[in-house]
Amino acid sequence: MDNKYENIVPWNGAQDTGRDVRLKLERNFAKIGLNFEELLIKLGDIDDLFAFVAEELEKKLSKDKPDSTDYLLRLLGGLEVGPFSPGALGSGAAIQINPLTGKSYLEVDELFVRMKAVFKELVIESLRHIGGELVLSPARMKCVRIEEQDDTYRCYFDRGGANESGRYEVEQEFTAGAQARCQVFTGSGQKYYWRLVTAVGDDYIDLSKTDCDTGSDLPESGDDICQLGHRSDESGMNAIVLSAYGPDAPSYKQYAYIDSYSLAGKEVSVTSPKGNRYVGDFILKTGVNIATELQILENLIKTEIQSVEYVLNETDNYLLNASFVKDMEGWVRDDDVQVLEAEELLQVNSEYLSDAARLAGVVTYDGKLWLRLKDSYVKQPNANLTQPAQSGKFYVSLRYICTGSGTLTCGFSGQGLYKTASIAINRTARMFEFSGNWDGTGDFLIRFTGDIHINLVTLTNRPLDDFKQEVDSAFTQMAGSIKAMVTSIDNINKTIRESGWLTTADGTKIWASACWPDGTKAISLFNVTPEGIFLNSSHINLKGIVTFESFAPDFQTAYEQAFGNASMTAKDDVARQLGYSNYAQLVENAATGGKAVLVGGYLNLELIDVDTLIAGKVLTNKVVTSLNGRRIEIDPETNSFKMFNENNDTVCEMTFIEQSDMPYLPRLRMRDYNKSHELVRTAYYGASGANIEDLIGGSGITLTQGSCRIYQLDSSRDCVLQPGSLSFYRDGKLYKKYE
């Protein structure tokens, strides 16, 4: 029988009409039909066929009831038992294979060996010294003897005695490529060296004479040597340092991706009285990632959100399909990468099989499309490039994540816009940028000798920062003040805009400002204090009735001198100087034309344009900093203060709590929207019955005096933390409590 079926890719690019999928399905089903016909010929009739199928099914392991087999069971992907969760506080059990190293890994809660167990010892403790520092790393040794070689220092360690199985008390832990470090901080025996391990033996390591950190001393017998970094093995690049010595002591530091003789930029977590820093995602129990930085300190609540985007259209980028959303359209792979059409299911959901040592293609990584290069290259032929109007200086940038260090070569060979650089392994995406002259000829090349993922490749005649749009919002509440501010920096349109408000015991300030490319600046400031209300703006637009109780004494005196006791003849003279036949025509035109009416103590204006406005009271329907888009509004009708984003969504609102016992308490509500204008988060400060309430997705957190509550909005799960207890509720009923 022919059991080789064609692999089917549901979507094969923008030009896929579905014909290829339909034809492959027809051919596969035709093979299945022929196989059944062949079985009928061999077995004789349909009863024999069903008996044969039943017999074959008996050979399969069951998924819905206990079963067993007397034969070897191969699980190529691994095995998980129970609800598996990794780590010291995890659950279940697992036997897994590391896809990068191919090494097996076993994780269980308890291990009981009835007869005998043989382990290769792994010591995670490496270095203790009189400076009060402990380094935890993958390898360590005590040097007992030194032999000088031509290019290295051979450092021996004592292996101890062998057990019954032939294993020694001390096993070799170092590997070639490791970075060995020895350091003594105080006393007469101060010493320091950090050298590359070039080779290892059963009871020695070879330390390079030349590949070492600047100022490295010579190794000696008696040295305590630990591993601190590795040149190529990612699992050997991490370390933990506990220190009671140094300017930030006592401290706990985690280092990752140490692949050189420098720890700069390698700290991922720091705990110290001088300051704490933690890098990584913080995930709630519900699985929601906290994308904002929330600090709750003594007398301080601070929330900051930042968004940075690079906005390029097709006319800005000279490259075609620079983000690889159209697979490899416009790009050419390395000629040496062997691509074979799969006749069998050689790789899940893939139509091609490539040499694992050399790869060049578009893959999904961390939920996004990336170009992956593994010891290979891609290039974009000159015919696919948008030709520049003239030769000159151009800029290249790309975002990358490197999983295997190597050398990156990018640009146009033989021209100024060409760069070669060494790229180390990195955990988070980084930018690679360079510039140079290009005359519009040649193919655009990206080559890498290690393993790298690339997206957002740009070739422009302007630096990447020219296309950056950055928006920052911050809310800070302290014991004596509340401040909210939004800042937008648009490098494309060369504008900077900012708006916000500040409330203290002395009053409230509301402001909005803008700066344009020609240097023009504008600012509007509304300041409410016990002494009065001060408004400063280049343009003030008041709609509705404006009532003034009184004017400033100087203005009142001047008005009375000019009009209060003036005769009609004098008023007519003033009106004629303004272009009217008499004073009555001036008043009528102002009233009917909607410009201005000033009669006695009554002032009716459509527009007030002044540098300073002093009034005992200002009554208006609404105060706004802009008629549309990003703005601030004060609405007397609802006694509220609101902030809007550029899509007219209410992102911040301050109102009074609507409850009979405390109607004077304020409440602050903040909302986050995504790019599709969908509400993704709501936070309350001073909420009814709570001091702070934060709702994200289907969950929320409420902080009140003396308690903290974390819950699902559908009331299916609830957790309440109080000074003396921790309670858990399910569907509104208490099911566990700790006191």
C-alpha positions in Angstrom: 0.0 0.0 0.0 1.1 3.6 -0.7 1.0 5.4 2.6 3.0 8.4 1.5 0.6 11.4 1.5 1.3 14.9 0.4 1.7 17.6 3.1 -0.9 20.3 2.9 -0.2 24.0 3.7 -3.6 25.8 4.3 -2.2 29.2 3.2 0.7 29.7 0.9 0.9 33.4 0.4 -1.3 36.3 -0.9 -1.5 34.7 -4.4 -2.8 31.3 -3.1 -6.2 30.6 -4.8 -6.8 27.3 -2.9 -6.3 25.2 -6.1 -3.1 23.6 -4.7 -4.8 22.5 -1.5 -7.8 21.1 -3.4 -5.7 19.0 -5.8 -3.5 17.6 -2.9 -6.7 16.6 -1.0 -8.1 14.8 -4.1 -4.8 12.9 -4.6 -4.6 11.9 -0.8 -8.2 10.7 -0.7 -7.6 8.8 -3.9 -4.7 7.0 -2.3 -6.8 6.1 0.8 -9.5 4.7 -1.5 -6.9 2.5 -3.4 -5.5 1.3 0.0 -9.0 0.1 1.1 -9.5 -1.6 -2.2 -6.2 -3.4 -1.8 -7.2 -4.5 1.7 -10.5 -5.9 0.4 -8.6 -7.8 -2.3 -6.2 -9.3 0.3 -8.9 -10.0 2.9 -11.7 -11.3 0.7 -14.8 -9.6 2.1 -16.0 -6.7 4.3 -16.3 -8.9 7.4 -12.6 -9.8 7.1 -11.8 -6.1 6.7 -13.7 -5.1 9.9 -12.0 -8.0 11.8 -8.6 -6.8 10.5 -9.4 -3.2 11.7 -10.5 -4.4 15.1 -7.4 -6.5 15.4 -5.3 -3.4 14.5 -7.1 -1.2 17.0 -6.3 -3.7 19.8 -2.7 -2.9 19.2 -3.3 0.8 19.9 -3.0 2.4 23.4 -6.2 3.8 24.8 -6.7 7.5 25.7 -9.8 7.1 27.8 -9.1 4.1 30.0 -6.1 2.4 31.7 -4.0 0.5 29.2 -0.5 -1.2 29.0 2.0 -2.5 26.5 4.8 -5.1 26.7 6.8 -3.2 24.1 9.1 -0.2 24.1 7.2 3.1 24.2 9.0 6.0 22.5 7.9 9.5 23.5 10.0 11.8 21.3 8.6 15.0 22.7 8.7 14.2 26.4 6.3 13.2 29.1 4.2 15.3 31.6 2.4 13.7 34.5 -0.6 15.4 36.2 -1.1 19.2 36.0 2.6 20.0 35.4 4.0 23.4 36.5 7.8 23.8 36.6 9.9 25.3 39.5 10.4 24.8 43.2 6.7 25.6 43.9 5.4 23.7 40.8 3.3 20.6 40.6 3.2 17.3 38.6 6.2 15.7 37.0 7.9 15.9 33.6 10.6 14.2 31.4 11.6 16.6 28.7 14.2 17.2 26.0 15.8 20.6 25.6 15.3 21.5 21.9 18.5 23.5 21.8 20.9 21.1 23.5 19.1 17.8 23.0 19.7 17.0 26.7 17.1 15.2 28.8 15.6 16.8 31.9 13.6 15.2 34.8 11.6 17.2 37.3 9.6 15.5 40.2 8.6 16.3 43.7 10.1 13.3 45.5 12.5 10.6 44.1 12.8 7.2 45.8 15.4 4.8 44.5 15.0 1.2 45.9 18.5 -0.1 45.1 21.2 2.3 44.0 21.5 5.7 42.3 24.6 7.1 40.6 24.8 10.8 40.0 27.3 13.1 38.4 27.7 15.7 41.2 26.7 19.2 40.3 27.9 21.9 42.8 26.3 25.3 42.3 28.5 27.0 44.9 31.7 28.4 43.4 33.6 31.1 45.4 33.9 32.2 49.0 36.5 34.8 50.0 37.3 37.2 52.8 35.6 40.0 51.0 32.2 38.5 52.0 31.0 37.5 48.5 29.4 34.3 47.3 29.2 33.5 43.5 26.7 30.8 42.3 27.7 29.6 38.9 27.7 26.3 36.9 31.3 25.3 37.7 34.1 25.7 40.3 37.4 24.0 41.3 40.3 24.2 43.8 43.6 24.5 42.0 46.2 22.1 43.5 49.0 22.3 40.8 50.0 24.5 37.8 51.8 23.5 34.6 52.8 26.2 32.2 52.1 25.2 28.5 53.1 27.1 25.4 49.8 29.1 25.2 48.0 28.2 28.4 48.3 27.6 32.1 47.1 24.1 33.0 45.4 24.1 36.4 44.8 20.7 38.0 42.3 19.9 40.7 42.1 16.9 43.1 39.5 14.4 41.9 39.4 12.4 45.2 38.7 8.7 45.3 36.6 6.6 43.0 33.4 4.8 44.1 32.3 1.3 43.2 31.0 2.5 39.8 34.3 4.2 39.0 33.0 7.8 39.5 35.2 10.2 41.4 34.3 12.5 44.3 35.0 15.6 42.2 34.0 15.6 38.5 35.0 18.0 35.8 32.4 20.8 35.6 34.1 23.2 33.2 33.8 23.1 29.4 35.9 24.7 26.7 34.7 28.2 26.1 33.9 28.9 29.8 35.3 32.0 31.4 37.2 31.2 34.7 37.6 33.8 37.3 39.5 34.0 40.6 39.3 36.9 42.9 40.5 37.7 46.5 39.4 41.1 47.7 41.3 41.8 51.0 44.4 40.9 52.9 47.9 40.3 51.8 46.9 37.8 49.1 44.8 40.1 46.9 44.5 38.5 43.4 42.4 38.8 40.3 42.2 37.1 37.0 39.5 36.3 34.5 40.6 34.0 31.7 39.2 31.9 28.9 39.1 28.1 29.3 40.5 26.7 26.0 40.5 23.0 26.9 39.5 20.6 29.7 40.6 17.2 30.8 39.5 14.7 33.5 41.4 16.6 36.2 42.5 20.0 34.7 41.5 23.1 32.8 43.7 25.1 30.4 43.5 28.9 30.9 44.6 31.1 28.0 47.6 33.3 28.4 46.4 36.0 26.0 42.6 35.8 26.1 41.9 37.4 29.5 40.7 40.5 31.2 43.0 43.5 31.4 45.1 43.3 34.5 44.7 39.6 35.1 47.2 38.0 37.5 48.8 34.6 37.0 47.0 31.5 38.3 48.7 29.7 41.3 48.2 26.5 43.3 45.6 27.0 46.0 43.4 29.3 43.9 39.6 29.0 44.1 38.4 29.3 40.5 34.8 29.7 39.4 33.0 29.9 36.1 31.6 33.4 35.3 30.3 33.4 31.8 30.7 31.4 28.6 31.5 32.3 25.0 28.9 30.1 23.3 26.8 27.9 25.7 23.8 30.0 26.8 23.2 27.8 29.9 26.7 28.7 31.2 26.3 32.5 30.9 24.3 33.0 34.1 25.4 33.7 37.6 24.1 34.8 41.0 26.3 37.0 43.3 25.5 37.5 47.0 27.7 40.2 48.4 28.3 41.8 51.8 31.1 43.9 50.3 31.1 46.9 48.0 29.3 50.3 47.7 25.8 48.7 47.3 26.2 45.9 49.9 24.5 43.9 51.1 23.2 42.9 47.7 21.7 40.1 45.7 22.3 40.2 41.9 21.3 38.0 39.0 23.4 38.1 35.8 22.5 36.7 32.4 24.3 36.3 29.0 27.8 36.9 30.3 29.9 36.3 27.2 32.8 38.7 27.7 35.0 40.1 30.5 32.4 42.7 31.4 29.3 42.6 33.6 28.0 45.9 32.2 24.4 45.5 31.1 24.3 41.9 32.3 22.4 42.6 35.6 18.8 41.4 35.3 17.8 41.6 38.9 19.3 43.6 41.8 18.2 43.7 45.4 20.1 46.2 47.5 19.4 49.0 50.1 20.9 51.4 47.4 18.1 50.5 45.0 16.2 47.5 43.6 15.7 46.6 39.9 13.9 43.6 38.4 13.7 42.8 34.7 11.0 40.5 33.2 7.3 40.1 32.9 5.1 40.3 36.0 2.1 38.0 35.4 -1.1 38.1 37.5 -2.7 34.8 38.6 -5.3 35.4 35.9 -2.5 35.4 33.3 -2.7 39.2 32.6 0.7 40.8 32.0 1.1 44.1 33.9 2.3 46.4 31.2 2.4 49.5 33.4 4.9 50.4 36.0 3.0 50.7 39.3 4.9 51.9 42.3 3.2 52.0 45.7 5.6 53.5 48.3 5.1 55.4 51.5 2.8 58.4 50.7 3.2 57.8 46.9 1.2 56.1 44.2 2.7 56.5 40.7 1.6 55.0 37.4 3.5 55.4 34.2 2.7 54.2 30.7 4.9 54.7 27.6 4.3 53.9 24.0 7.0 54.2 21.3 6.3 53.6 17.6 8.2 54.0 14.4 5.8 55.0 11.6 7.1 54.3 8.1 5.1 54.0 5.0 6.2 52.3 1.7 7.5 55.6 0.3 9.8 56.1 3.3 11.5 52.6 3.1 13.5 51.7 0.0 13.1 48.0 0.8 10.3 45.8 -0.4 8.4 43.7 2.2 10.8 44.9 5.0 8.7 43.5 7.8 8.3 40.0 6.1 4.5 40.0 6.4 4.5 38.7 2.8 6.9 35.8 3.6 10.0 36.0 1.4 8.5 38.1 -1.3 11.2 40.4 -2.7 14.0 38.5 -1.0 16.4 35.8 -2.2 17.7 33.0 0.0 21.3 31.8 0.4 22.1 29.6 -2.7 23.8 27.0 -0.4 20.7 26.4 1.7 19.3 23.1 0.5 15.5 23.3 0.2 13.6 20.0 -0.5 9.9 19.5 -1.1 8.6 17.1 1.5 7.1 13.9 0.3 6.4 12.8 3.8 5.4 14.6 7.0 8.9 15.6 7.8 8.1 18.8 9.7 4.7 19.8 11.2 2.9 22.5 9.3 5.9 23.0 6.9 6.2 22.3 3.2 10.0 22.4 3.2 12.8 20.6 4.9 16.1 22.5 5.3 19.5 21.6 6.5 19.2 22.3 10.3 22.7 23.8 10.3 21.8 26.4 7.7 18.4 28.2 7.7 17.0 31.3 6.0 13.3 31.9 6.1 10.3 33.6 7.8 9.2 32.0 11.1 6.8 32.9 13.9 8.7 34.0 17.0 7.0 35.4 20.2 3.8 35.8 18.2 5.3 37.9 15.4 6.8 37.2 12.0 10.6 37.3 12.0 13.3 36.5 9.4 15.5 33.7 10.9 19.1 33.3 9.6 21.3 30.5 10.9 24.7 30.6 9.3 23.1 31.9 6.1 22.0 35.1 4.3 19.3 36.7 2.3 19.5 39.6 -0.2 17.1 41.9 -2.0 18.0 42.3 -5.6 18.5 45.8 -6.8 15.5 45.5 -9.2 13.2 45.1 -6.1 14.5 48.3 -4.4 13.0 51.7 -4.7 15.6 53.7 -6.5 16.7 56.9 -4.7 16.5 60.3 -6.5 20.2 60.8 -6.0 23.2 59.1 -4.3 24.2 60.3 -0.8 24.0 59.3 2.8 21.5 56.6 3.8 20.5 54.9 7.0 20.0 51.2 7.8 18.4 49.7 10.9 17.0 46.4 12.0 15.6 44.9 15.1 17.0 41.5 16.2 17.0 38.8 18.9 20.2 36.7 18.8 20.0 33.1 20.1 23.5 32.1 18.8 26.3 34.6 18.7 28.0 35.4 15.3 29.0 38.0 12.8 26.4 40.2 11.1 27.1 41.7 7.7 24.6 44.1 6.2 24.3 46.6 3.4 25.7 47.0 -0.1 29.1 45.3 -0.7 31.8 47.7 -1.9 30.0 50.9 -0.8 30.0 53.1 2.3 26.6 51.7 3.4 28.1 48.4 4.5 28.7 47.2 8.0 30.2 44.1 9.7 29.8 43.6 13.5 29.9 40.9 16.1 26.6 40.2 17.7 26.3 38.5 21.2 23.4 36.5 22.5 20.6 38.8 23.8 17.3 38.0 25.5 15.2 41.1 24.4 15.0 42.8 21.0 17.7 45.3 20.2 18.3 47.7 17.4 21.3 47.6 15.0 21.8 50.8 13.1 24.5 52.3 10.8 24.8 54.8 8.0 26.9 55.5 4.9 26.9 56.5 1.3 25.0 54.6 -1.4 24.8 55.3 -5.1 21.6 53.3 -5.7 23.4 50.2 -7.2 24.0 46.7 -5.9 21.9 44.2 -3.9 21.0 44.7 -0.3 22.6 41.9 1.8 21.9 40.5 5.3 24.3 37.7 6.4 24.8 36.1 9.8 27.2 33.4 10.9 25.2 32.4 14.1 21.5 32.2 14.8 19.4 35.4 14.7 15.8 36.6 14.3 15.3 39.9 12.4 12.3 42.1 11.7 11.6 45.8 11.0 14.5 46.3 8.5 14.7 49.9 7.2 16.6 51.6 4.4 15.9 55.3 4.4 17.5 58.6 3.7 16.7 59.8 7.2 17.7 58.4 10.7 15.2 56.0 12.3 14.5 58.5 15.1 12.9 60.9 12.5 10.0 58.3 12.3 9.5 57.9 16.0 6.2 58.8 17.8 6.4 58.6 21.6 3.5 59.1 24.0 4.0 59.1 27.8 1.3 59.4 30.5 2.0 59.6 34.2 -0.2 59.8 37.3 1.4 60.6 40.6 -0.4 60.9 43.9 1.5 62.0 47.1 0.3 63.1 50.5 0.3 66.7 49.4 -0.4 66.6 45.7 -2.0 64.8 42.8 -0.5 65.2 39.3 -1.5 63.8 35.9 0.3 64.5 32.7 0.4 63.3 29.1 3.3 64.1 26.7 3.4 63.4 23.0 6.7 63.7 21.0 6.1 63.4 17.2 9.4 63.3 15.3 7.5 62.9 12.0 5.7 66.2 12.3 8.3 67.8 14.6 5.8 68.6 17.3 5.8 68.3 21.1 2.5 68.5 23.0 1.8 68.3 26.7 -1.2 68.6 28.9 -2.0 67.9 32.5 -3.1 69.1 35.9 -1.7 69.5 39.4 -3.7 69.7 42.6 -2.3 70.9 45.9 -3.7 72.4 49.0 -3.0 75.9 47.5 -5.2 75.2 44.4 -5.4 73.4 41.0 -3.4 74.2 37.9 -4.5 72.9 34.5 -2.3 73.4 31.5 -1.8 72.5 27.9 1.2 73.4 25.7 2.5 72.8 22.2 5.7 73.4 20.2 5.9 73.5 16.4 8.8 73.0 14.0 9.2 76.8 13.4 9.8 77.3 17.1 6.3 78.7 17.8 5.1 77.8 21.2 1.7 78.1 22.8 0.6 77.5 26.4 -2.8 77.7 28.2 -2.9 77.8 31.9 -5.9 77.8 34.2 -5.0 78.4 37.8 -7.6 78.0 40.6 -6.5 79.3 44.0 -8.2 80.6 47.2 -7.1 84.1 46.1 -8.8 83.8 42.7 -9.0 82.2 39.3 -6.3 83.1 36.8 -6.5 82.2 33.1 -3.6 82.7 30.7 -3.9 81.7 27.0 -3.3 83.0 23.6 -7.0 82.2 22.7 -10.0 81.9 25.0 -13.3 80.7 23.6 -16.3 81.0 26.0 -19.7 79.8 24.9 -22.9 80.6 26.7 -23.6 83.3 29.3 -20.7 84.8 31.2 -21.6 86.7 34.3 -19.2 89.0 36.2 -20.1 90.0 39.8 -17.7 92.9 39.7 -14.6 94.3 37.9 -11.3 95.2 39.2 -11.4 98.6 41.0 -9.1 100.3 38.4 -11.3 99.1 35.5 -14.5 100.0 37.4 -13.2 103.5 38.0 -12.1 103.9 34.4 -15.5 102.6 33.1 -17.5 104.9 35.3 -15.3 107.9 34.3 -15.8 107.0 30.6 -19.4 106.0 30.5 -21.0 106.0 33.9 -21.7 109.7 34.2 -21.1 110.6 30.5 -23.7 112.3 28.5 -25.2 110.7 25.5 -23.3 113.2 23.4 -20.0 111.9 24.8 -21.1 108.3 24.2 -22.1 109.1 20.6 -18.6 110.6 20.1 -17.0 107.4 21.3 -19.2 105.3 19.0 -18.4 107.5 16.0 -14.7 107.0 16.7 -15.4 103.2 16.4 -17.1 103.6 13.1 -20.8 103.8 14.1 -23.2 106.7 13.6 -24.1 106.8 17.3 -24.0 104.9 20.6 -27.4 103.2 20.0 -26.1 101.7 16.7 -23.0 100.4 18.5 -25.1 98.6 21.1 -27.5 97.2 18.5 -24.7 95.9 16.3 -23.0 94.2 19.2 -26.2 92.5 20.3 -27.4 91.4 16.9 -23.9 90.6 15.4 -22.9 88.6 18.5 -19.7 90.6 19.1 -20.0 92.6 22.3 -22.5 94.2 24.6 -21.5 96.3 27.6 -24.4 98.2 29.2 -24.1 99.2 32.8 -23.0 96.2 34.8 -23.9 93.7 32.0 -21.2 92.3 29.6 -22.1 90.0 26.7 -19.2 88.8 24.6 -18.7 86.1 22.0 -14.9 86.2 22.2 -12.6 87.4 25.0 -9.0 87.9 23.9 -6.9 89.3 26.7 -3.6 88.6 28.4 -5.0 88.7 31.9 -8.6 88.3 33.1 -9.4 89.2 36.7 -12.9 88.4 38.0 -14.6 87.6 41.3 -16.5 84.8 39.7 -16.6 83.1 36.3 -19.8 81.1 35.5 -19.6 79.2 32.2 -21.2 76.1 30.7 -17.8 74.4 30.2 -14.1 75.2 30.2 -12.1 73.3 27.5 -8.4 73.5 26.3 -9.3 72.4 22.8 -12.5 72.0 20.8 -11.6 68.4 19.7 -9.0 65.7 20.1 -6.6 65.6 23.0 -7.9 68.1 25.6 -9.1 68.9 29.2 -12.7 69.8 30.1 -14.2 71.2 33.3 -18.0 70.8 33.3 -19.9 72.7 36.0 -23.1 70.9 35.1 -21.7 67.5 36.1 -19.1 68.9 38.6 -16.4 66.9 36.7 -12.9 67.2 35.3 -12.1 65.1 32.2 -9.1 64.4 30.0 -9.6 63.1 26.4 -7.2 61.4 24.0 -6.8 62.1 20.3 -9.7 59.7 19.6 -12.1 61.6 21.9 -12.0 58.7 24.4 -12.3 59.8 28.1 -9.0 58.6 29.6 -9.2 60.5 33.0 -12.3 61.7 34.9 -12.6 63.3 38.4 -16.1 63.5 39.9 -17.8 63.4 43.2 -18.9 60.1 44.7 -22.7 59.8 44.4 -23.6 58.5 47.9 -25.7 60.1 50.6 -23.4 59.7 53.6 -20.3 61.3 52.0 -21.4 63.3 48.9 -18.3 65.5 49.0 -15.7 62.8 48.4 -13.9 62.9 45.0 -13.4 59.9 42.7 -10.8 59.6 40.0 -11.3 57.1 37.1 -8.6 56.4 34.5 -9.1 54.3 31.3 -6.6 52.7 28.9 -7.6 52.1 25.2 -5.7 50.0 22.6 -5.1 51.1 19.0 -8.5 49.8 18.0 -10.2 52.2 20.5 -11.2 49.3 22.7 -11.3 49.7 26.5 -8.7 47.4 28.1 -8.4 48.7 31.6 -10.2 50.9 34.2 -8.7 52.1 37.4 -10.5 54.0 40.2 -9.0 56.0 43.0 -11.3 57.0 45.8 -13.9 54.6 44.4 -17.2 54.1 46.4 -16.4 51.9 49.4 -12.7 51.6 48.4 -9.6 53.8 48.2 -8.2 52.2 45.0 -9.9 49.9 42.5 -8.2 48.6 39.3 -10.1 46.5 36.7 -8.2 44.7 33.9 -10.0 42.3 31.6 -12.1 40.0 33.7 -10.4 40.7 37.0 -9.9 43.5 39.5 -8.1 44.6 42.6 -9.5 46.8 45.4 -7.4 48.4 48.2 -9.3 49.8 51.2 -8.1 50.7 54.7 -7.1 47.5 56.3 -7.7 45.1 53.4 -6.8 44.1 49.8 -9.2 42.2 47.6 -8.3 40.4 44.3 -11.3 39.0 42.4 -12.9 37.9 39.1 -15.6 40.3 37.9 -18.1 37.3 37.6 -17.5 36.6 41.4 -16.3 33.1 40.6 -13.0 33.7 42.5 -12.2 36.1 45.3 -9.2 36.6 47.6 -9.2 39.0 50.6 -6.0 39.9 52.5 -6.4 41.6 55.9 -3.9 42.3 58.7 -4.7 39.1 60.5 -6.0 36.7 57.8 -6.0 35.6 54.2 -9.4 34.3 52.9 -10.4 32.6 49.6 -13.9 32.6 48.2 -15.4 30.6 45.3 -18.8 31.7 43.9 -19.3 33.9 46.9 -18.7 31.2 49.5 -15.7 31.0 51.8 -13.8 27.8 51.2 -10.3 28.4 52.7 -9.0 30.8 55.3 -5.5 31.3 56.9 -5.0 33.2 60.1 
